[in-house]
Amino acid sequence: MTAVIENVAPLVLFDLDGTLVDSAVDLLNAINALAAREGHAPTTLEKLRPVVSKGARAMLAIAFADRDEPAREALRQPFLDIYADAISAHSTPFDGIEEVLAGVEAAGSRWGIVSNKPYYLCVGVVKAMGWEQRSAVLLGGDSLPQRKPDPEPLWHACAECGIDPAQAVYVGDDERDIEAARRAGIKSVAALWGYRLDEEDPYSWRADEAAASPRELLLPGLLASR
C-alpha cells in the first residue's frame, strides 16, 4: 500500500543521476569500452562513482587523467554515444525512490526532473525506468541555454507546471543543485546518498534540508515547500 506523504509541495523536482537513479555502473562500462577502443587502461567504479554527478567531462578527467583537456573533449561525444547504446543495462532507481515518487503522487502533487545530463540521455533513462508518463516535466542540461547552477532551468520547470517557485522543492546530490535551488528561491534538499568526493561536505552547501536516504524524504514536512 502506498504511503501518502504529509505536507508535500505541489511540485517536487529531482536531479537524475545520483538522486533518482544509480547509473554509475553503466557509465563505468561505457567509459571503459571507450578506454579499450583507445588502447587505454580501464578505470574503476571506486574512482569514477564520486564524480558521476559532475558530468561527462569530470568522468573523462578521471578515466583519461594523462590526456590534456582538448584530447579529453574529443572523447566526450564518443563516450556519450557508447553510453546511449546501453543506457539502462544496470541502472536502477535508488532503494526507496519508487516509494517516494508514489507517495508524492498519492498526496496529489506532481514531480519532475531537472538534470544537467544531455536531454536525449535523460529521455533514455526515464523511459527505461518507466517514468515517461509520470514525470510532469523533464529538462536536460541542453534543454535551455542555461544549466545548473543557473536557476533558469528550475524556473522553467516550475513555469511549465504552472507552479510558483516558492511552492516547489528541489532534491539533488551535487552542490550545483543546491545553489540552483537557492538562487531560484526554491526549497532545497541535499540527497546524501548520491555521488560526491570524499572531501566534499554536503552540509556546507547550505541546503534547507538533508536526507541520508530516499526513504527519509517520506518524513512529514521534508518535501513541504517553504
Buried (B, 14 or more C-beta within 10 A) or exposed (E): EEEBBBEBBBBBBBBBBBBBBBBBBBBBBBBBBBBEEBEBEBBEBEEBBBBBBBBBBBBBBBBBEEBEEEEBEEBBEBBBEBBEEBBBEBBBBBEBBBBBBBBBBBBEBBBBBBBBBBBEBBBBBBEBBEBEEBBBBBBBBBBBEBBBBBBBBBBBBBEBBEBEBEBBBBBBBBBBBBBBBBBBBBBBBBBBBBBBEEEEEBEEBEBBBBBEBBBBBBEEEBBBBE
